Amino acid sequence: MFENLEGIVSLLWASIEIVLLVNVMIFAEKNSVNKMLMLLIFFLFSYQLLEFMICYVGLTSSIWVYFAFVLLSLLPPIGVLTVLTIIGKRNKYSIFLFLPPMFFAVYYPFVLGQMNVTLCTILFADYSYPLGDLYGVFYYLPIAATIYLMIIELKKDIGRKAKRNIGLLLSGYLFSSLSPFVFVLFFPPIISYIESFLCKFALFLAVAASIFALLNKTEKTTK
């Protein structure tokens, strides 16, 4: 019964995230920001479910690794676009945030044979893939930009509720992004699997995003 537990934490995380998503879909206001947050939680859930299928069920062919990377690649630009929407800076050029994910989505099928599962554990999976350093740059830069934009916004006089909500989302990003590197200080080998490890801490981002969505309601003015 307990012989194969590889990927089981991914299933647990996916179960939590789908509950968060359904809760937000039912109870949160359907405004533009909340719809972006729903999309963010959906992609976090989808990746964890796919990671479970890869490790536990055995879907280890290159095509499934490719799909995993497509899901991962979309998360950072969705985060930036969400924050730009929150702070009112989204414009017609914001769509260019998705150019890097589109590049990798188009490029990787040509080198599909080089995309492989190298490690499956109870906690996470790891992969080998081409252009790893370039992928890392385009993965982490949007996350850093998202955090920066929220910090700058918090310095403005935007009101107590707005500061509370943005501070909540910022805490989710900071905790999910920085905590894995604290583990690296004590367990240096983890650095080789940092991207996979980050996805586990992204559960805190999903929780923060869901709470933000539930609290984020359009102010109604009385005539």
C-alpha positions in Angstrom: 0.0 0.0 0.0 2.8 2.4 0.9 5.3 1.1 -1.7 4.9 4.0 -4.1 4.3 7.4 -2.5 6.2 9.4 -5.1 4.2 12.5 -6.0 1.7 12.0 -3.2 2.4 15.5 -1.8 1.6 16.9 -5.2 -1.8 15.3 -5.0 -2.4 16.7 -1.6 -1.4 20.2 -2.8 -3.6 19.9 -5.9 -6.6 18.9 -3.6 -6.1 21.9 -1.4 -5.8 24.2 -4.4 -8.9 22.9 -6.2 -10.8 23.5 -3.0 -9.5 27.1 -2.8 -10.4 27.6 -6.5 -13.9 26.3 -6.1 -14.4 28.4 -3.0 -13.2 31.6 -4.8 -15.4 30.8 -7.9 -18.5 30.5 -5.7 -18.0 33.2 -3.1 -15.7 35.9 -4.7 -16.9 38.8 -6.7 -16.3 38.2 -10.5 -14.3 41.3 -11.2 -11.2 41.4 -13.5 -8.7 41.1 -10.7 -10.4 38.1 -9.2 -10.7 36.4 -12.5 -6.9 36.7 -12.9 -6.4 35.3 -9.4 -8.7 32.3 -10.3 -6.6 31.7 -13.4 -3.4 31.8 -11.2 -4.8 29.3 -8.7 -6.1 27.1 -11.6 -2.6 26.9 -13.1 -1.0 26.1 -9.7 -3.6 23.3 -9.3 -3.0 22.0 -12.8 0.7 21.8 -12.4 0.5 19.9 -9.1 -2.0 17.5 -10.5 0.2 16.9 -13.5 3.2 16.4 -11.3 1.3 13.8 -9.4 0.3 12.0 -12.6 4.0 12.1 -13.8 5.4 10.7 -10.5 2.7 8.4 -9.2 0.9 7.2 -12.3 4.1 7.1 -14.4 3.3 9.6 -17.2 7.1 10.2 -17.7 7.2 10.7 -21.4 8.7 13.9 -22.8 5.3 15.3 -23.9 4.1 15.3 -20.3 7.2 17.1 -19.2 6.5 19.6 -21.9 3.0 20.2 -20.7 4.4 20.7 -17.1 6.7 23.4 -18.4 4.0 25.1 -20.3 2.0 25.4 -17.1 5.0 26.6 -15.1 5.9 29.2 -17.8 2.5 30.8 -17.6 2.5 31.4 -13.9 5.0 34.3 -13.7 3.4 36.5 -16.4 -0.1 35.8 -15.0 1.2 37.1 -11.7 2.6 40.3 -13.2 -0.6 40.9 -15.2 -2.7 40.4 -12.1 -0.7 43.0 -10.1 -0.7 45.4 -13.1 -4.5 45.0 -13.1 -4.7 45.6 -9.3 -2.7 48.8 -9.5 -4.4 50.1 -12.6 -1.3 49.9 -14.9 -2.4 47.2 -17.3 -2.5 48.3 -20.9 -2.5 46.9 -24.4 1.2 46.2 -24.3 0.9 44.0 -21.2 0.2 41.0 -23.5 3.9 41.0 -24.4 4.6 39.6 -21.0 3.6 36.2 -22.5 6.2 36.3 -25.3 8.8 34.4 -23.3 6.3 31.5 -22.4 5.3 31.5 -26.1 8.9 31.2 -27.2 9.5 28.2 -24.9 6.2 26.6 -25.8 7.1 26.8 -29.5 10.8 25.9 -29.1 10.6 22.9 -26.7 8.6 20.6 -29.1 11.6 20.8 -31.5 13.9 19.4 -28.7 11.2 17.2 -27.0 13.6 14.3 -26.7 15.8 16.3 -24.3 13.0 16.9 -21.8 13.0 14.2 -19.3 12.0 13.4 -15.7 15.2 13.0 -13.7 13.8 12.6 -10.2 10.6 11.8 -8.5 10.2 12.0 -4.8 7.3 12.2 -2.3 7.7 15.9 -2.2 8.5 17.0 -5.8 9.7 16.1 -9.3 12.7 17.3 -11.2 13.4 17.5 -14.9 16.1 18.0 -17.4 15.5 20.5 -20.3 17.4 22.6 -22.8 18.1 26.3 -22.2 17.8 25.9 -18.4 19.6 29.1 -17.5 17.6 31.2 -20.0 14.4 29.6 -18.8 15.4 30.5 -15.2 15.9 34.1 -16.1 12.6 34.5 -17.8 10.9 32.6 -14.9 12.3 34.6 -12.0 12.3 38.1 -13.6 8.5 38.4 -13.7 8.3 37.1 -10.1 10.8 39.7 -9.0 8.9 42.4 -11.0 5.6 41.3 -9.4 7.1 41.7 -5.9 8.7 45.0 -6.8 5.5 46.5 -8.1 3.6 45.5 -5.0 6.3 47.0 -2.7 6.1 50.3 -4.7 2.3 50.4 -4.5 2.4 49.8 -0.7 4.4 53.0 -0.3 1.6 55.1 -1.8 -1.5 56.5 -0.1 -3.9 53.9 -1.5 -6.1 53.3 1.6 -6.2 50.8 4.4 -8.1 48.1 2.6 -6.0 48.2 -0.6 -2.8 48.1 1.5 -4.2 45.1 3.4 -5.1 43.2 0.3 -1.8 44.0 -1.6 0.2 43.2 1.6 -1.5 39.9 1.8 -0.7 39.0 -1.8 2.8 40.3 -1.4 3.3 38.1 1.7 2.2 35.1 -0.3 4.7 35.9 -3.1 7.6 36.5 -0.6 7.0 33.4 1.4 6.6 31.1 -1.6 9.6 32.7 -3.4 12.1 33.2 -0.6 11.4 30.2 1.8 12.9 27.6 -0.5 16.2 29.5 -0.6 16.3 29.4 3.2 16.2 25.6 2.9 19.1 25.7 0.5 21.2 27.3 3.3 20.8 24.1 5.4 20.5 21.6 2.5 22.6 22.9 -0.3 21.9 20.0 -2.7 18.3 21.3 -3.0 19.6 24.1 -5.2 19.7 21.6 -8.1 15.9 21.2 -7.8 15.0 24.7 -6.7 12.3 25.3 -9.4 10.5 22.1 -8.5 10.8 23.0 -4.8 9.4 26.5 -5.4 6.2 25.0 -6.8 5.5 23.3 -3.4 5.8 26.6 -1.6 3.5 28.2 -4.1 0.7 26.7 -2.1 1.1 29.7 0.2 0.6 31.9 -2.9 -2.6 30.1 -3.7 -3.9 30.6 -0.2 -3.0 34.3 -0.3 -4.5 34.7 -3.7 -7.8 33.1 -2.6 -8.1 35.2 0.5 -7.3 38.3 -1.6 -10.1 37.4 -4.1 -12.6 36.9 -1.3 -11.8 40.3 0.2 -11.5 42.1 -3.1 -14.9 43.6 -3.8 -15.8 46.6 -6.0 -16.7 49.6 -3.9 -20.3 50.5 -4.4 -21.2 54.2 -4.3 -24.6 55.4 -3.1 -26.5 58.0 -5.0 
